[in-house]
Amino acid sequence: MTALQARAWRQRQSRGPKLFAAAIVLAFLLLVAGLWADTQLGLPLSRRVRSTAAWLAGLLSLGALFGLGEMGADWINARDHVHDPLWKRVMHLLALFGFSGGVVAGMITSVAY
């Protein structure tokens, strides 16, 4: 085994713990965002859930939908410029409303069931 192959093998070996740590951090952030979203909605998920696994899954889905909504809204807002014509700005606003409405409908559906 050459030195280059040994180094590549060590890098592949060290990738596993980094991916695991990143997955743990992502899951924690999703849980925090889900709990925050549940709190903003008046804690309907926390009050009605029957099992801990369903509660955690609900919080993860709320966190994922919240993150998706933030990313989508930022993406739509980044394309909107003051010097654009009015019809184009109205289309961006309608896209933002439609996207936000879809995310909110997803949140309500995940909380309701």
C-alpha positions in Angstrom: 0.0 0.0 0.0 1.5 3.3 -1.0 1.4 6.4 1.2 -1.3 8.0 -1.0 -3.5 4.9 -0.7 -2.9 4.8 3.1 -3.9 8.5 3.5 -7.0 8.0 1.4 -8.0 5.0 3.5 -7.5 7.0 6.7 -9.6 9.8 5.4 -12.4 7.4 4.5 -12.2 5.9 8.0 -12.5 9.4 9.7 -15.5 10.4 7.6 -17.9 8.1 9.5 -17.8 9.9 12.9 -18.0 13.3 11.2 -21.2 12.2 9.3 -22.6 10.8 12.5 -21.9 14.0 14.4 -23.5 16.1 11.6 -26.6 13.9 11.6 -26.9 14.3 15.4 -26.6 18.1 15.2 -29.1 18.2 12.3 -31.6 16.1 14.3 -31.1 18.3 17.3 -31.7 21.5 15.3 -34.8 20.0 13.7 -36.1 19.1 17.1 -35.5 22.6 18.4 -37.1 24.2 15.4 -40.1 21.8 15.7 -40.5 22.6 19.4 -40.3 26.3 18.6 -42.9 25.9 15.8 -45.2 23.9 18.1 -44.9 26.6 20.7 -45.8 29.3 18.2 -48.8 27.2 17.2 -50.0 27.0 20.8 -48.6 23.5 21.6 -51.3 21.5 19.8 -48.8 18.7 19.0 -47.5 18.4 22.6 -51.0 18.4 24.1 -52.6 15.7 21.8 -49.8 13.2 21.2 -50.2 9.8 22.7 -46.7 8.4 22.4 -43.2 9.8 22.7 -42.2 8.4 19.3 -45.1 10.2 17.6 -44.2 13.4 19.5 -40.6 13.2 18.3 -41.6 12.4 14.8 -44.0 15.3 14.8 -41.4 17.7 16.1 -38.9 16.5 13.5 -41.5 17.0 10.7 -42.4 20.5 12.0 -38.8 21.4 12.2 -38.2 20.2 8.6 -41.2 22.0 7.3 -40.1 25.2 9.2 -36.6 24.9 7.6 -38.1 24.3 4.2 -40.3 27.3 4.6 -37.5 29.6 5.6 -35.3 28.4 2.7 -38.0 28.8 0.2 -39.0 32.2 1.4 -35.4 33.4 1.3 -35.0 32.0 -2.2 -38.1 33.7 -3.5 -37.2 37.0 -1.8 -33.7 36.9 -3.2 -35.1 37.1 -6.7 -37.2 40.1 -6.0 -35.6 43.5 -6.8 -36.9 47.0 -6.4 -36.2 47.9 -10.0 -38.3 45.0 -11.4 -41.6 45.9 -13.1 -44.7 45.7 -11.0 -46.1 42.5 -12.6 -42.9 40.7 -11.9 -42.9 41.8 -8.2 -46.6 40.7 -7.9 -45.6 37.3 -9.3 -42.9 37.0 -6.7 -45.4 37.9 -4.0 -47.9 35.4 -5.2 -45.2 32.7 -5.4 -44.2 33.6 -1.8 -47.8 33.4 -0.6 -48.4 30.1 -2.4 -45.2 28.6 -1.1 -45.9 29.8 2.5 -49.5 28.6 2.3 -48.3 25.2 1.3 -45.8 25.0 4.1 -48.4 26.2 6.7 -50.9 23.6 5.3 -48.2 20.9 5.8 -47.6 22.1 9.4 -51.3 22.1 10.2 -51.7 18.6 8.6 -48.7 17.2 10.6 -50.1 18.7 13.8 -53.7 17.5 13.1 -52.8 13.9 12.6 
